[in-house]
Amino acid sequence: MTPAADTVDPNTAPWASLARLPGIGPSRAQAICDYRQAYAADHGPAPAFATAADLAAVPGIGEVTVERIAPYLAFGAAAALRGEAP
């Protein structure tokens, strides 16, 4: 993957796309999917992630991982729904 050409929205990306992100792999991709599902159960349709930093709330994802995957993430629609700039 290359950052500019291969961005994904962690709010909507399928497990396979998340698993391909550097440093994520199968278990962290599943953790992101599980977090999204739990977030939706508590907050309705609001997206779980508006910025890369929001992914630090996912168990198993720390600041180093967030920094590594940030160039591969896109948040336009999520940020707009939460009232934040992309």
Phi, psi and omega in degrees: 000146173241138188309303186293325185275337189235055178275151177227152174265114182294349177282336186230347184297139176291160181310315184298321178292320178295319182297335180280348179294144182299126178083003181264292179071182186297314186289320178288326176298318178295322178298321177296314179298317179296318179297316179302316181295316179295320179298316180296323179295326182271331189239006181072215187283356180300136180292146182287331187233124175251339178219165177301323181301331179298335180290345178294344177285346180281127178305131179093356179244117180251186183300320181297317179295318178302315179297323181291321184267346184309318180295345183262002186252147176231137186229016186310304183293320181295315181296320180295319180293329180267002178078025181242155176285147178291000000 
